Amino acid sequence: MPKPSNLDDPEIAAHAWGRYWRLMRLMGLVTVACILLAFGLLYWEHGFVSIHLYIASALGIGATLMITGALMGLVFLSSGTGHDEAIDDRVDAGWDERP
């Protein structure tokens, strides 16, 4: 039987999700700054080549940084609330399926 998670408590969950969304807003600002820096470097090195290069660069940089921030934020949320300790660990319970 899995142990109860701290995320089941509405007060703890609200605090944890608030921290997560604050991290995501900060990551959004960092992402915009990185995209603008990349645009500046691209323009300085190559001039205005094509709008498609700038669109693809913005989408690639933006998606990579935001997904990275979202996944790391979820790791911090899970670990910080004790949700990781609430799993049903089959190895510790002696349910290891090895022969």
Backbone as a ProteinNet text record, in pm:
[ID]
protein_1_A
[PRIMARY]
MPKPSNLDDPEIAAHAWGRYWRLMRLMGLVTVACILLAFGLLYWEHGFVSIHLYIASALGIGATLMITGALMGLVFLSSGTGHDEAIDDRVDAGWDERP
[TERTIARY]
84.3	0	89.5	72.3	155.8	125.3	231.4	216.3	147.5	77.4	15.8	122.8	93.6	185.8	151.8	253.2	228.7	149.8	151.9	75.3	-74.5	-114.8	-257.1	-313.1	-227.1	-269.2	-282.6	-401.7	-421.6	-330	-297	-211.5	-68.5	-16	119.4	123.4	20.3	14.7	8.5	-70.8	-80.7	53.6	123.8	255.9	355.3	354.9	448.9	421.5	293.4	261.5	287.4	272.3	306.8	454.5	539.2	682.9	714.7	644.1	668.7	637.6	523.1	486.3	573.6	623.9	719.1	848.6	893.4	1011.3	987.6	867.9	838.5	834.9	783.4	785.2	929.1	1012.2	1153.2	1219.9	1189.2	1247	1199.8	1076.2	1026.8	1106.2	1138.9	1220	1361	1419.7	1553.4	1548.9	1441.9	1427.8	1419.7	1339.5	1328.1	1463.3	1536.4	1668.5	1764.5	1760.3	1847.8	1811.6	1683.2	1640.5	1687.4	1670.2	1714.8	1866.1	1939.5	2085.1	2121.9	2052.7	2079.8	2048.1	1936.7	1903.8	2013.9	2063.6	2170.9	2296.5	2332.4	2451.7	2433.3	2315.4	2290.1	2297.1	2238.8	2239.4	2380.9	2456.5	2592.5	2681.7	2666	2749.7	2708.3	2575.4	2528.5	2439.6	2404.1	2309.4	2170	2080.2	1944.3	1942.3	1941.5	1946.8	1805.8	1724.7	1588.5	1506.3	1381	1293.7	1275.3	1284.5	1266.5	1378	1499.8	1610.7	1582.3	1532.2	1504.2	1385.4	1284	1168.2	1210.5	1285	1330	1421.9	1508.2	1597.4	1517.1	1421	1339.1	1259.4	1200.2	1122.2	1211.8	1326.9	1417.7	1471.8	1520.1	1573.7	1462.2	1348.7	1237.4	1184	1161.7	1108.3	1207.6	1335.1	1436.1	1446.1	1454.5	1469.3	1343.5	1225.4	1101.6	1073.5	1099.6	1079.6	1179.6	1304.1	1404.2	1362.3	1316	1271.2	1150.5	1056.3	936.7	971.6	1056	1092	1174.2	1268.3	1346	1257.8	1162.4	1068.4	985.1	943.4	866.8	951.7	1079.3	1169.8	1181.7	1199.6	1209.5	1079.5	965.2	835.9	818.8	849.8	834	926.4	1049.7	1146.6	1120.1	1087.8	1069.5	947.5	846.4	725	724.8	824.1	827.3	746.3	702.3	622.7	703.9	835.4	921.1	922.8	909.5	913.9	782.9	678.3	546.9	525.3	629.3	612.5	603.3	552.8	545.1	670.7	774.5	904.4	905.2	899.4	893.4	1024.4	1135.6	1264.2	1275.3	1240.7	1248.7	1146.8	1035.1	931.9	956.4	1063.6	1093.7	1017	966.9	889.2	972.9	1101.6	1191.6	1159	1147.8	1103.4	1218.3	1338.6	1451.9	1442.7	1486.7	1481	1579.5
-117.3	0	124.7	213.8	334.3	427	494.6	591.5	716.5	793.1	916.6	1019.3	1097.3	1198.9	1332.9	1415	1550.5	1634.4	1597.8	1673.2	1650.1	1553.3	1533.4	1642	1709	1819.3	1945	2006.6	2122.3	2240.5	2262.6	2375.8	2354.9	2235.4	2204.8	2203.7	2147.8	2143	2283.6	2372.2	2509.5	2580.7	2561.2	2623.1	2567.1	2435	2370.8	2414	2415.1	2455.9	2604.4	2686.2	2827.3	2847	2770.2	2775.7	2729.7	2625.1	2573.3	2680.3	2745.6	2845.9	2970.5	3002.1	3112.3	3077.5	2952.8	2906.1	2911.7	2874.6	2876.6	3019.6	3114.6	3254.6	3304.6	3270.7	3308.9	3243.3	3116.5	3046.2	3109.3	3157.2	3225.9	3352.6	3428.5	3549.4	3515.2	3410.6	3366.3	3320.1	3251.9	3204.3	3320.5	3421.7	3539.1	3608.3	3621.1	3683.5	3602.9	3470.2	3385.7	3395.7	3401.3	3414.4	3548	3655.1	3786.2	3789.9	3727.7	3719.7	3640.6	3529.6	3449.2	3527.6	3603.4	3687.5	3789.8	3850.8	3948.4	3885.9	3769	3700.8	3656.2	3606	3565.4	3684.3	3795.5	3913.9	3969.3	3967	4019.5	3933.5	3801.5	3711.4	3703.6	3699.2	3670.2	3777.5	3877.3	3977	3915.4	3984.5	3930.8	3829.5	3702.1	3595.8	3563.4	3515	3476.2	3478.2	3516.8	3517.4	3375.3	3276.9	3137.6	3091.2	3141.2	3108.7	3161.7	3283	3343.5	3275.4	3240.2	3169.8	3032.8	2958.4	2825	2834.4	2933.3	2951	2982.9	3072.1	3108.7	2988.7	2913.2	2796.2	2688.7	2664.4	2562.9	2599.6	2722.8	2767.4	2774.1	2830.7	2845.2	2711.8	2619.4	2488.3	2412.7	2416.8	2345.1	2398.7	2529.4	2586.4	2571.1	2586.8	2576.2	2432	2336.5	2195.7	2155.6	2200.9	2172.7	2232	2356	2420.1	2350.6	2308.4	2240.6	2106.8	2029	1898.6	1912.3	2004.8	2025.2	2078.8	2165.8	2215	2103.7	2009.3	1895.8	1805.3	1792.1	1715.3	1784.3	1916.1	1990.2	1981.3	1989.8	1981	1845.1	1740.1	1604.3	1577.4	1619.3	1595.5	1685.1	1811.3	1906.4	1881.2	1816.1	1791.1	1653.6	1572.4	1438.5	1339.1	1380	1291.8	1170.4	1186.7	1075.7	962.1	996.5	894.4	816.9	862.4	799.2	688.7	649.1	546.1	408	315.1	175.4	107.4	97.7	44.8	-107.2	-176.7	-322.7	-386.2	-321.5	-378.7	-378.6	-267.5	-260.3	-351.7	-379.2	-462.8	-610.8	-646.2	-786.6	-843.3	-757.5	-803.6	-808.1	-816.3	-819.1	-939.9	-919.6	-1025.9	-1104.6	-1086.6	-1162	-1307	-1403.3	-1544.6	-1578.3
0	0	0	-96.2	-100.3	16.8	62.1	169.5	114.4	197	147.8	112.2	10.8	-35.4	28.7	48.3	99.2	0.4	-127.2	-226.6	-213	-130.7	-104.6	-13.4	62.6	148.8	62.7	56	-32.6	-2.2	124.2	160	109.8	132.2	84.4	-67.6	-130.3	-276.9	-335.7	-276	-327.4	-317.3	-206.3	-190.5	-293.3	-311.2	-404.3	-547.9	-586.8	-724.1	-745	-640.7	-651.4	-679.2	-607	-634	-775.5	-820.7	-955.5	-1060.8	-1048.1	-1148.6	-1139.7	-1020.8	-1008.5	-1082.3	-1068.1	-1140.9	-1292.2	-1336.4	-1479.5	-1534.8	-1456.6	-1501.5	-1514.8	-1416.4	-1423.9	-1544.1	-1567.5	-1682.5	-1813.8	-1817.7	-1936.1	-1964.9	-1859.9	-1878.9	-1925.3	-1867.6	-1910.2	-2055.8	-2093.4	-2231.4	-2329	-2296.9	-2384.6	-2397	-2287.1	-2291.7	-2379.2	-2368.1	-2451.6	-2599.2	-2628.8	-2768.9	-2826.5	-2749.3	-2797.8	-2815.9	-2725.2	-2739.8	-2865.3	-2889	-3009	-3136	-3134	-3250.5	-3276.7	-3168.9	-3184.9	-3242.3	-3192	-3243.5	-3388.4	-3422	-3561.1	-3655.9	-3614.4	-3700.6	-3714	-3605	-3608.5	-3697.7	-3692.5	-3771.7	-3918.3	-3943.8	-4079.9	-4139.3	-4064.3	-4113.7	-4118.7	-4187.9	-4198.7	-4313.3	-4280.3	-4379.6	-4427.4	-4339	-4371.4	-4242.7	-4256.2	-4139	-4085.6	-4174	-4131.8	-4038.3	-4059.5	-3970	-3829.9	-3821.2	-3691.5	-3623.1	-3698.6	-3641	-3589.1	-3668.7	-3626.3	-3504.3	-3502.2	-3387.1	-3261.5	-3273.4	-3157.2	-3106.6	-3196.6	-3155	-3092.6	-3151.7	-3098.6	-2961.4	-2947.8	-2819.5	-2715.7	-2754.4	-2661.4	-2612.6	-2704.6	-2665.5	-2577.4	-2613.6	-2535.6	-2393.2	-2379.7	-2245.7	-2161.7	-2222.1	-2143.8	-2102.4	-2190	-2152.6	-2044.6	-2058	-1955.6	-1821.6	-1823.5	-1700.4	-1639.6	-1723.7	-1674	-1609.1	-1673.6	-1617.6	-1490	-1487.4	-1365.8	-1253.8	-1287.7	-1187.4	-1127.9	-1210.5	-1159	-1069.9	-1102.6	-1016.7	-881.6	-881	-755.7	-677.3	-745.2	-678.1	-613.1	-685.5	-635	-516.8	-528.2	-421.8	-300.7	-325.3	-216.5	-130.6	-184.4	-107.3	-42.1	-68.5	-12.5	-93.6	-211.7	-297	-341.9	-354.3	-396.8	-294.8	-167.4	-63.2	-52.9	-121.3	-109.5	-212.8	-283.5	-385.9	-323.4	-398.1	-355.7	-408.4	-324.5	-366.3	-352.3	-462.9	-461.7	-415.9	-438.5	-398.8	-246.2	-182.5	-36.4	30.9	-34.9	25.9	3.6	-66.4	-91.1	-209	-296.8	-411.6	-537.6	-520.9	-636.1	-722.1	-852.2	-942.5	-1003.5	-953.1	-1007	-960	-1045.1	-1004.1	-895.9
[MASK]
+++++++++++++++++++++++++++++++++++++++++++++++++++++++++++++++++++++++++++++++++++++++++++++++++++

